Amino acid sequence: MPRLRALWAFGVATALVFAASVVLVPASSASADSIRSREYWLSDYGIQQAWNTTEGQGVTVAVIDTGVDGDVPELQGAVVGGTDFSGQGSSNGQTPVGTDSSHGTLVGSMLAGRGTSADGGVIGVAPRANLLSISVGFGQNATDADGQIAEAVVWAVDHGAKVINMSLTRNTLDWPVSWDTAFQYAMDHGVVVVAAAGNRGSGTDEVGAPATMPGVLAVAGVDKTGSASYDASSQGITIGVSAPSEDLVGAAPGGQYLLWQGTSGATPIVAGVAALVFAAHPGISADDVINRILTTAVPKGSPTPGPIYGHGLVDAAAAVTADVPSVSTNPLGSLADWVRLHRRAAATAQPTASPDPVAPVTALPTTGVANRAVDAGQPLTAARVRSTVVPVAVYAVFGIAFLAVVIGAVRHFSRLRRRR
């Protein structure tokens, strides 16, 4: 019987880091039934109800991550293809790479796990969807990680993916020019890109790319009560919807089950819902898939949409079955329009830490975010000192002097009045 380990997963700028303590649950309690019973999101977020319509048959989802191990019992038959861009894995992308070799398999099992029996083992949100495992390098030691991501996105599109799961972040609000072309290629081919918002528990207060990119469905995390997860979710104006990010369970290489948390786990839940919508509505556009997920989300927080929950808590059953009008554009914005506006005569994005699974550290203030005010977070330059700071200082000095004269005059006349 597999061991059940409890791990709290948090990402930092250079590598994935786990909490210091690892709690081993006794093997006697790690039965397949106990694993299935831990998947509270299946009933709480309308997923089991959505299965009455579809389980995601015929939809291919690409997982760009550390590699999905297709030999895990829950994933046998689910991984139908893949490749490696890290230079460290195998040609089929199924050999886990990096310091957190379990990460991609955890994601894949939550997305499309088949279970080990009718009521045992990890079952994914879209248990009949097919997976493409694309392994990429993470951390500062990775060679051209930005380029790997761009190549991975294009490869996924060319090999039939309708949904791309990206439980990773670049740790910055902006992104390299190479991503403009790759992500636009995905959107032009009707592919839904789902990305993690990141984790505040690792020091990240703002969402990082690719979750900041227009048209990308960014996922925030909530706890078991549906409230924003303080440690396992970042905040930002680009968040689309929220999904569970705490007390998660997934299958890992070697026949183990891991308990973990983070928006890395919330992301495959939403990506799985996207697969269900594609399967339930043959011929539907990616824009309409995203619109269904957004408009049927259960509103949470104020305003809605907002920077904490986005449009609210994802509702799989409603996304699959509700009567939702069609749209002609992506409700999360146009990447092409953003590129035309912001890339004019713009320098290439500055090199930063490589993409990491789960979450970023501190996002860099830039203007590379859709709907961000042009002056937001701008550095104090000499020009701005001359045009803003100096005039304000001069006016302040004159104002103080004038006020002093007025106060002196009032006191003088008051003394004259008393003498009379």
ABEGO torsion letter per residue (X at the ends): XBBBBBBBBBBBAABBBBBABBBBBBAAAABAAAAAAABAAAAAAGAAAAAAABAGBGBBBBBBBAEBBAABAAABGABABEBBAAGABBAAGABBBEABAAAAAAAAAAAABAEABAABEBBBABAABBBBBBBBBBEAABBGAAAAAAAAAAAAAAAGBABBBBBBBAGBABBBAAAAAAAAAAAAAGBBBBBBAEBAAAGBABBBOAAABBGBBBBBBBBAAGBBBAAABBBEAABABBBBABGBBBBBBGGBBBBBBEAAAAAAAAAAAAAAAAAABBGBBAAAAAAAAAAABBBBEOBOBBAAAEAEBBBAAAAAABBBBBBABBAAEBAAAAAAAAABGBBBBBBBBBBBBGBBBBBBBBAABBGBBAABGBBBBAAAAAAAAAAAAAAAAAAAAAAAAAAAAAAAAAAAAAAX
